[in-house]
Amino acid sequence: MINGEKKIENPIRWAMVGGGRGSQIGYIHRSAALRDHNFQLVAGAFDINAERGLDFGVNLHVEPERCYPDYKKMFEEEAKREDGIQAVSIATPNGTHYEICKAALEANLHVVCEKPLCFTTEEAKELEALAKEKNRVVGITYGYSGHQAIEQGRQMIANGDLGEIRIINMQFAHGFHSEAVELDNPSTKWRVDPKFVGPSYVLGDLGTHPLYLSEVMLPNLKIKKLMCTRQSFVKTRAPLEDNAYTIMEYDNGAVGTVWSCAVNAGSMHSQKIRVIGSKASIEWWDEQPNQLRYEVQGKPVQILERGMNYLYPEALVDDRIGGGHPEGLFEAWSNLYTRFALAMEAADQGRQSDDIWYPGIEAGVEGVRWVENCVRSAENGAVWVDYF
């Protein structure tokens, strides 16, 4: 991937809903989607304020007449054009994802959606069925899964390098919300309001990220039951939690934990996943994303660096700048957007894309199911609940 040549025949005509001026996540979406010439930004409903959205869109070189006041108008007008949009990314508050995603699928558009896909498993399954009926791709932006080290871990586990998998420890535990910062920060305020985020804060906002990393690395491992306890240490956030612990049992006898936290005072990010097997363990930390720690029982610790020829070929496919140069979140997201584009092109051409993994509609359903079960367990006194 180092030379950045085209992966698909024609760039996908692409739009955004949300992600306007001041949106950090909107900038990441655009940087990732446009980097490899797989997408072309041609339209958008960037802001709830139409005038502000128009001004922003023009500054992105989008034609003024294709900067729309809302997503409904955009889907309606773009459908009339021969060069209308083929895909849309949804970068709006959580409570709007379900209705926008559903409308996009009904308009026969491919979708890239911020997580969570929606608030209930019932809604998620409805979107999954609609996506399959329309043969449309729905990508979920679990952006960290695009790092090379995650693919390397996936291949090591599949190759048996770790032996029988026994334990998966996961966490996403930063400290930036150890005080009530939402009182003065509008971009944080909606994240702790049930009207916008549903039944959970850190479980859905943070915990689902390392959970998906485990799904990438261990695609055949399924949760059998779980137990969750959650707390609101900043009391004004109740009933939403700012800290939670989840314990899981898997169908092969393995166990796992997820620590989801926004009050880990002093911590920058602290997203980690450690997979422990009968022969060896691997560990990845998103603050040092270019390294994968590999620990074989009885041998010195090895630090595997991205871009090096000793990695599995599947991991090197995601290489962009060669070994020794640090890559970051933009590269990881770009890898995912490339996968989205390949899957979208295959769907449009009536081809199967089973050989391309990406966080798709199934990942969206699974994230919603996991949060729903965690909340159910916690609300019933941190009891074990069956996963399905």
Phi, psi and omega in degrees: 000357187301322184279348175070021178290162187298143176256336178236161188291313182230137178302143179280127179288121198229147178225166176235145167247119187082195179074026184281199186303130180090354180273112178296317184290328177297319179295321178296316177305309184294318180298319181288315185291324187270349188297320187254015176063023177273339181231153176230119181283112185240349183202168177184152166241082197278340189211148176294337174266112188299319181294318179294320179295322177297313180299319180293314181300318178299324178288350172260010181069027171272136181301137184306320182289351179251015171258106193259155181287337179200167185291328180297314179296321180296313180297321181294312184286322181292330179294340181276347186265143175293330179256031182294167184294150178251340184211157180218142173253137183252113181232058183240170177304152190307322186293348181261350189300315185301309186291323180289317179299317179297316180296322179295315179296319178296334176273009177066038180253146166288155186226137163242121189237137170298151176271153359283152179301323180191196186253340183230151177298325179300314177296319181297317179294326176297316178294323178298315179296321180293319179298320179291320179298319183273353185055047179248146177275133170240115178257140178250133189274070166275078194296332183293338183290351179277356178291142180305321185298331179291318176295322177298316177299319178301315182289324179296317180294315180298327181279354179084014182297333181264348186082206179288129182283129184244319188220138172233114178255127184229151174202151166219102194219082177267174183242010188290343180246033179289348171235172184282065182295339182294343179294333182240004185232102183301326182290341175264330186304316183290337181290343180245021179246116181305333179297330184257331186245356178082214192277359184211155172254279189288334177299313181278324185282325185244308188300329182291341179293302177294331176301317179292325175303321178293326179291325177292312183289328186231067188296341182262359181270127184239140178287133178262315177203163180212164176222137185222139170235140182221153184226155173243088183289325168272104195300331182292349180275345180301140012273002179281145184269149169245006174207141179203145173240133179234131175248136183230146169246135183257167186289346179261006181096352177289163178233158180211158176225150172227122172257115180250122189204139174241008183237025178279077191308129179095344182276136179285307184216301172058045169268122183220152170221131177235122179250123187246123177248184181285342181247329187198171179227153171233151180217135178232138182232125188290346175280346173229064194289345183274359181239145172237121180278127183236117186238109177263131181305125178087002180234161178297152177296138175247137174251111180273124183261141179296152175081003183263150187291348178280353177285163176294146181305325181297328178284324181290341176302327182276002183291139183238331186223014176081162181295149178093333178269129181286134172253163184220204187296323181297321178293319179299314178296322179298322177299319179292317180297328174296317178296318177302314183298316179299318180291321179296315179299318180299317180297318180295331181265004178073022179259155175281148177231035184296339181276000180251113175268144176197159177288095185259199184301326179297321177295323177296316178298315184295320178298317178294318180299318182296313179298316181302316180290323177298314179296318179299318178295311183296319182290342178257023174090030179059051180263160173289135176232143175292140188287321180252000000 
